[in-house]
């Protein structure tokens, strides 16, 4: 029995060694690059590509970023994108909804009050920075779409590489 237990433990360890990196890889590469899934308490769920996002009326906002954790990102920048509100209006949010969760490809996310999103023109899904398309994370960029909230003093609620917008 002792040998059988050792074999079972060895098989379990080997499976964990293979499964964990595979899971993390699949999670980061799930879905089409530049695709945002809009779901939850909406009447018109959708998958929105960067190309489709660019067909919405765009706005350009200037932000001054001061980051203690990444000083190389400090400065004033012009981000171009679509107000998050426009995407939610297209999705037709149900009346009982109260919040919006915006998630990155790595699983990080932020929850925003729906009322704030619907009233804030300075909360955008940006696809360009200083006139240039955002670069994918794999190239050291911010992801193809980034949630930018110009009214926030710090970028703590900004989300790189947005992949999911879930309304609840």
N, C-alpha and C positions, 0 to 999 in steps of 0.2 A: 504494500500500500504506500509505503514511503516513496518508492521510486515513481509510482503513478502520480503522487502529489507533486513531486519535483518536476515531472514532465508537464503536468497541467500548469504549474506556475511558470515554467519556461515558455510554454505556448502563449499564455496570457501576456507575458512581458513582451514577447516578439510581436504579438498583435498590436499592443499599445504603441510600440516603437514605430510601427508602420502606420497605424490608424491616425494617430494624433497629427503628424505632419501632413498626411493626406487630407484630413478634415480641414486643417487651417488653410491649406492651399486651395481646396475647393471652395471654402467660404469666401476667400479673397477674390476668387475668379468666377464666382457665381454670376450668372446673368450676363448680358451683353454689355461691353464697355460703353459707358456713356448713356446707359438706359436707367431711367428713374421710374420706379413702380409707385403709382399713386393708388392707395387702397384704404380700406377701413370704412368709416361712416360717410361714404360718398355714394351718390347715385350713378356716377359714371367713372368707375375705376379705369385706370389706363396705364400703359407703359409708354413713357415719353422719352424719345431720343433727343440727343443734343440738337440734331437738325430740326426736329419739330419744335424744340424750345426756342430756337432762333427765329421761328415764324411768328411768335407772339410779339406784341409791341414791347420794345426794349427800353430800358432806362440805363443811364450811366450815373453812378454815384461816386463821389470822391470820399475816401476814407483815409484817416491818418492812424496808422497802426503802431502801437508801442507794445512790444512783447518782451517780458523779462526772460522768458524761456528760450526764445529764438530771436536774438538781436538782429540776425541777418534779414529778418522779415520786416524790420522797422522801416517806416517811411510813409509817404503819401501816395496813394494809388487810385486810379480810376477803374472801377469794376463795372462791366456791362453785363446785363442780364435781364431777367423777367421777374417782376414782383411775385413773390410766393403767392400772394393773394390771387393773382390772375390764374395760376394753376389750380388753385382750390375752387375758384369760381367755375372754371371749365369742368372740374370734377363734380360740381353740384353737391356741396357738403350738406348733409342732413341737418335739420333744425336742432336736434338734440346734441350735436357735437360740441365739445368744449376745448379740445386740445389737438395739437398737431405734433407728431413725433417725426423728426428728420434724422435719418440714419445714414452713416457713411458705409463704404464697402467693408471696412474693418469691424463693423458692429458698433462703433461709437455713435452716440446720438444725443440729441437734445429735445426736450419737450417744451413747446411754446403754447401759451394761451391762444386759442383761436381768435378771440377778440383782438389781441395785439397784432396777430398776423394780418387780419382783415383791415386794420387801420393804418398799417405801417408801410408806406411806399418805399422805405429805405431798407426793407428786408427782401433781398433778391436772391434768385438762383443765378449766380454769375457764371458765365461761360467765357468771358474775356477779361483780361487785366491789362491796363494801359494799351488797349487796342490790339493785343495779341491773344489768340485763343489760349485758354488754360491748358497746361500740360498734364498728362497722366501722372499718377503717383510713381509709376515705374520709371519715369524720366526725371524724377525729383520735383515734380510739379505739385499742384494743389488738387489734382483730379480734374476731370473734364467739366464738372459742375461743382460749384462751391456755394454753400449758403453763406451770405454776407449780410450782417446786420449793422448798418452804418450808425444806427442810433446807440449802439452799445459802446461804452467807453473802452472796453477790452474785447478781444476776440474769443472769449470763452465759449460763447454759444455758436460760433461759426463752425460749419461742418465741411470738411474736405471730402471730395469724391462722393457726393450725394447719390444714393442708390434707391432709397425708400422714403416716401412721404406717407405716413399713416395717420389718418384722422380718427379721433375717438371722442 
